Amino acid sequence: ALEDMERLLKEYDGRVSSVIIEPLVQCAGSMAMYNASYITELRVLCDRYGVHLIADEIAVGFGRTGTMFACEQAGITPDFMCLSKGITGGYMPLSVTMITDEIYAAFYCDYNEGKSFLDSHSYTGNTLACAAANAALDIFENENVIERNTGLISEMKKLLDGIKLLKHVKEVRQRGMICAIELEGFDPQNRVNLKIYRYALDHGVLIRPLGNVIYFMPPYTVTAEELGKMFRVAADAIKSL
């Protein structure tokens, strides 16, 4: 994949402004997961060809992959980082775009120079959302959330190991507090995902499969007992097919 990326950057040298990635887990791509080393090497390529690296950490940020931000596991700093969701604990919609000092300085100037980036959003600075974000960040800082999640991550791995031998299970994968169960052997026309959704809902668990992939991204307040029920219902749903 890195060879293909460098080939494209070389072919379109001078015409590519940025590379956008969802670090470690492609949540919109059926929870595909990849090694942090790819991101490390991609940072090198972006620097070599003068291309900005944009990290979409809207889903994977704030501890979801096991570290506060997924890029930490690659030991890199992106030029842009997009954040949302976990920043307010899910209570209010809020998003943040972070940039490097270098990019900030490129637009910072006297007003009369006319190169300032005069950007704003329709719902910028909502006081309730910002208050929720401050409260969530206080919890992260004061309650050692990332460290506490290690126990939940281990519990999820144990439960996931119990599912991977089931019939129709092609692969199981996990990255921190994200896990996925990929199924095989079904015609897409059979709407297996809908059957799993309905079975789980009838048994008190809300699951939204992505095609043939069942995934879990539980809240950090989840208990071991609740995790057990989630995975047990998922396993029973697979067995019922």
C-alpha positions in Angstrom: 0.0 0.0 0.0 2.9 2.4 0.8 4.4 1.7 -2.6 1.1 2.6 -4.3 0.8 5.7 -2.2 4.3 6.9 -3.2 3.6 6.1 -6.8 0.5 8.4 -6.7 2.3 11.1 -4.9 5.1 11.0 -7.4 2.8 10.9 -10.4 0.7 13.9 -9.1 3.6 15.7 -7.5 2.7 19.4 -7.0 -1.0 18.7 -7.5 -1.9 16.9 -4.3 -2.6 19.1 -1.4 -3.3 16.5 1.3 -3.8 12.9 2.2 -6.8 12.1 4.5 -6.8 9.0 6.7 -8.8 7.5 9.4 -6.0 6.2 11.6 -5.8 2.5 12.6 -9.5 1.8 11.9 -11.4 2.6 8.8 -14.8 2.8 10.6 -16.7 3.8 7.4 -14.9 0.9 5.6 -16.5 -2.0 7.5 -14.1 -1.5 10.4 -11.0 -2.4 8.4 -7.9 -2.2 10.7 -4.3 -1.7 9.8 -0.9 -1.3 11.5 0.4 1.9 13.0 3.6 1.5 11.0 1.7 2.4 7.8 0.8 5.8 9.3 4.4 6.3 10.5 5.7 5.7 7.0 2.9 7.8 5.4 4.0 10.8 7.5 7.5 10.4 6.0 6.0 10.3 2.4 3.9 13.3 3.0 6.9 15.3 4.3 8.9 14.1 1.3 6.4 15.4 -1.2 5.2 18.4 0.6 1.7 17.1 1.3 -0.4 17.8 4.3 -1.5 14.8 6.4 -5.1 15.0 7.7 -6.1 12.6 10.4 -9.9 12.0 10.8 -10.1 11.0 14.5 -13.8 11.8 14.8 -14.5 8.1 15.6 -11.1 6.8 16.7 -10.1 9.7 19.0 -10.5 10.2 22.7 -9.3 6.7 23.8 -11.3 4.6 21.3 -8.2 2.7 20.0 -6.5 2.4 23.4 -4.6 5.7 23.4 -6.0 9.2 23.7 -5.5 9.7 19.9 -4.8 6.9 17.4 -1.9 8.8 15.8 0.0 8.5 19.1 0.5 4.8 18.3 2.3 5.7 15.1 4.4 8.3 16.9 3.4 11.1 14.5 1.7 14.4 14.5 -0.7 15.1 11.6 -1.0 18.6 10.0 -4.7 18.6 10.6 -6.7 16.6 13.1 -10.5 16.3 13.0 -12.2 15.6 16.3 -15.8 15.1 17.5 -18.0 12.5 19.2 -16.0 11.6 22.3 -15.0 15.2 23.0 -18.4 15.7 24.7 -19.0 12.1 25.8 -21.8 12.0 23.2 -24.0 14.4 25.1 -23.9 17.3 22.6 -22.7 17.6 19.0 -19.4 19.4 18.8 -16.4 19.2 16.4 -12.9 20.6 16.5 -10.3 21.0 13.7 -6.8 21.2 15.0 -3.8 22.4 12.9 -0.1 22.9 13.3 1.5 26.2 14.2 3.0 26.3 10.8 -0.4 26.2 9.1 -1.9 28.7 11.6 1.0 31.1 10.9 0.4 30.9 7.2 -3.0 32.6 7.6 -2.1 34.9 10.6 -1.5 38.4 9.4 -2.5 42.0 9.7 -6.1 42.4 8.5 -5.0 44.8 5.7 -2.8 42.1 4.1 -6.0 40.2 3.1 -4.7 36.7 3.5 -6.4 35.8 6.8 -8.6 32.7 6.7 -11.9 34.1 7.9 -13.7 30.9 8.7 -16.6 30.2 10.9 -19.4 27.7 11.3 -23.1 28.2 11.8 -23.0 26.6 15.3 -19.6 27.7 16.4 -19.1 28.2 20.2 -22.3 26.7 21.4 -22.0 27.2 25.2 -23.8 23.9 26.1 -21.6 21.9 23.8 -18.5 23.5 25.1 -19.5 23.0 28.7 -20.1 19.3 27.9 -16.7 19.1 26.3 -15.0 20.7 29.3 -16.8 18.2 31.6 -15.8 15.2 29.5 -12.2 16.4 29.3 -12.1 16.8 33.1 -13.3 13.2 33.4 -10.6 12.0 31.1 -8.0 13.9 33.1 -9.2 13.1 36.6 -10.4 9.6 36.4 -7.6 7.9 34.3 -10.1 6.8 31.7 -7.5 5.5 29.2 -5.8 3.4 31.9 -9.2 2.1 33.2 -10.2 1.1 29.8 -7.4 -1.5 29.6 -9.5 -3.9 31.7 -12.5 -3.5 29.3 -10.2 -4.0 26.3 -8.9 -7.3 27.8 -12.5 -8.4 28.5 -13.6 -7.6 25.0 -10.7 -9.7 23.6 -11.6 -12.6 25.7 -15.2 -12.5 24.6 -14.2 -12.0 21.0 -12.0 -15.1 21.1 -15.1 -17.1 22.1 -16.9 -16.0 18.9 -14.2 -16.6 16.3 -14.7 -20.3 16.1 -18.4 -20.0 15.3 -19.7 -21.1 11.9 -19.9 -18.3 9.3 -17.3 -16.2 11.2 -14.6 -15.3 8.7 -12.5 -13.0 10.9 -12.6 -11.2 14.2 -10.5 -8.0 14.8 -10.0 -5.6 17.6 -8.2 -2.3 18.2 -8.7 -1.0 21.7 -12.4 -0.4 22.4 -13.4 -1.3 18.8 -14.0 -4.8 17.7 -15.5 -6.3 14.6 -16.9 -9.7 13.6 -16.8 -10.3 9.8 -19.2 -13.0 8.5 -19.0 -15.0 5.3 -21.1 -17.4 3.3 -24.2 -15.3 2.8 -25.8 -13.8 -0.3 -26.1 -10.0 0.2 -29.7 -10.2 -1.0 -30.5 -12.2 2.1 -30.1 -9.1 4.3 -28.3 -11.0 7.0 -27.4 -7.7 8.7 -31.1 -6.9 9.2 -31.8 -10.4 10.6 -29.0 -9.9 13.1 -30.2 -6.4 14.0 -33.8 -7.7 14.7 -32.6 -10.7 16.7 -30.4 -8.6 18.9 -33.1 -6.0 19.4 -35.5 -8.7 20.5 -33.0 -9.7 23.1 -32.2 -6.3 24.5 -29.1 -5.3 22.5 -28.9 -2.6 19.8 -26.5 -3.7 17.0 -26.1 -1.9 13.7 -24.1 -4.2 11.4 -22.2 -2.7 8.5 -23.1 -5.2 5.7 -21.6 -8.5 6.9 -19.7 -7.0 9.7 -21.0 -6.9 13.3 -19.1 -4.3 15.3 -19.0 -3.0 18.9 -17.9 0.4 20.1 -19.3 0.4 23.7 -19.3 3.4 25.9 -16.5 3.6 28.5 -19.1 3.3 31.3 -20.0 -0.3 30.1 -19.6 -3.1 32.7 -18.2 -6.5 32.2 -21.7 -7.9 32.7 -23.0 -5.7 29.9 -20.2 -6.7 27.6 -20.9 -10.3 28.3 -24.6 -9.8 27.3 -23.6 -7.9 24.1 -21.3 -10.7 22.9 -23.6 -13.5 24.0 -26.5 -12.0 22.0 -24.2 -11.4 19.0 -23.1 -15.1 19.1 -26.6 -16.3 19.4 -27.7 -14.1 16.5 -25.0 -15.7 14.4 -26.0 -19.2 15.4 -29.6 -18.4 14.5 -28.7 -17.7 10.8 
